[in-house]
Amino acid sequence: MSAPLSPAPSTSRDWLRRYGPERPHAAARLVCFPHAGGGASFYRRWAALLPETFDHLAVQYPGREDRIGEECVGELHPLADRIAEVLLPLADRPLILFGHSMGASIAYEVARRLQEQGRTPHHLVASSRMSPTLERPGTVHLLDDEEFLQELAAFGGISQEVLHHRELRDLVLRPMRSDYRLVETYQPKGTPALECPVTAVRGDLDHAHPEEEIRAWADVAGGDFRLLTLPGDHFFLAPRAQELIDLLLPRFAAPSGHGALPSLESRT
């Protein structure tokens, strides 16, 4: 069972991971939010795929990878509060928030909090997740361990190797159940539009998230919205990271309500 967010210090060292060299002169920062059960290392390759004009960071939630000894967070709003607190000092340059699946919901709530502080992100990308305007409760997190793991396997969220390895199962079970509780009990406190462009992306074979649910992100876009569809299932972005980044770069470079970014053509 997940405990409330502990009063641990909120610093970038606690919450953010960098898998490439720091780019102090970058035009923008791209901050990536992992999916349910995922850790920051899911985005390890991205730093090398981005132009030098981007500084890349990935959020590390408590209870996984190098934070495995910490309590997981089973409620979205306290988690978004803490991450927004960490990102606020980094908004000295344009922030682009990218969230996959559960991470899209968290990124939206973080964007709202930054906007309330007068630091609206430059862009929000929501991947493989329904719009917050369509959020509905779920009960998967209440299943017993065996049923829960079978549900994960059917969705593609856990490999057969992990499913049949007792120690690996036990390691995955705690953060996965906590994250499902977080998603399935999430109730947005209103769904105000963001004052920045929003791009929604999905895999064309992701039957759990039909196109109309992803397209509904337009309802929380400040006017500039686009839906991108790539070949693949719920985790289409794993094998298609470079293709996805190449599609997103022109979107990031376009002017938003907070100005335009410099040329983003130069790569590492």
Secondary structure, 3 states (H helix, E strand, C coil): CCECCCCCCCCHHHHEECCCCCCCCCCEEEEEECCCCCCHHHHCCHHHHCECCEEEEEECCCCCHHHCCCCCECCHHHHHHHHHHHHHHHCCCCEEEEEECHHHHHHHHHHHHHHHCCCCCCEEEEECCCCHHHCCCCCHHHCCHHHHHHHHHHHCCCCHHHHCCHHHHHHHHHHHHHHHHHHHCCCCCCCCCCCCCEEEEEECCCCCCCHHHHHHHHHHCCCCEEEEEECCCCCCCCCCHHHHHHHHHHHHHCCECCECCCCCCCEC
